[in-house]
Amino acid sequence: MKKCAKCEVIKDDSCFHMQGNKLRSRCKPCRKIDKKAYREKNKEKINAQAKKYYEENREILRIKASAHHKMNKEKINKRKAEYKLKFPEKEKNKQLKYRQRIKEELTDTYIKEVIKANARNKNIKIKNIPLSLINITRDGIILKRLSYGENINDREEVLCKIKIIDSIINIKYLTLVLFQLKMV
Ligand SMILES: [Zn+2]
């Protein structure tokens, strides 16, 4: 039995954390309150430290996170599935926002989907799409989007560029198909 230095209640030893081989002076619930107050008071400092730590250890943290994900895949997937069931609207919203974002930002993921959807070779594998094809497809999409815009001074020029890019894309597709055939 020990008296807490803060709340001054006499409690069982199990209500105190150990510090080395001694019991701490404050009980577990009091320490919890202390820690929370400290976090509130030093929020900015703690956030800055966490950010600095993340930036300095980015690579190792990424590897750790990936390993953790691999080891706990089933558990994580189960939790995700439960969340989806519990909050279907939230999940739908999240998906919509994600789709909108990758479409607006023309991320590699989005471009790869576009390439796959338009590829003549339906067996094309997302992971085999070369970066050069992704980049040129992105350029093509940007030009097409520009041509639909209202502030185009020289529409003809844009359309001409699109034609050139389209033909390059077709040649690239052909190369890709040949490449894939060799792989099979
Ligand atoms: Zn206490």
Residues whose N, C-alpha, C, O or C-beta is under 5 A from the ligand:
A	BS01	ZN	C4 K6 C7 E8 C27 C30
